[in-house]
């Protein structure tokens, strides 16, 4: 495994601070940090994200970040009370669950 870059450290630190029941999209993380983009954040999460609450990082449409781990995502979301989209039950309601890195919902 490649060494942890300063960017990766910042991504993982932010993911660790996402409160239970809240999420950030890959692009939200890049925007908050002011560097990289969704793909770079995704690379960090796929390489080193297993030790942080990875289920709190989702696609912009609210779908789980790791499709092959959908059942684990759903279990974590339900346990934490993360708002899910009505009807789908398999996507986070981004209007209610998006976190801005400070407090409240991401505007």
Order of alpha helices (4+ residues) and beta strands (2+ residues): alpha-beta-alpha-alpha-beta-alpha-alpha
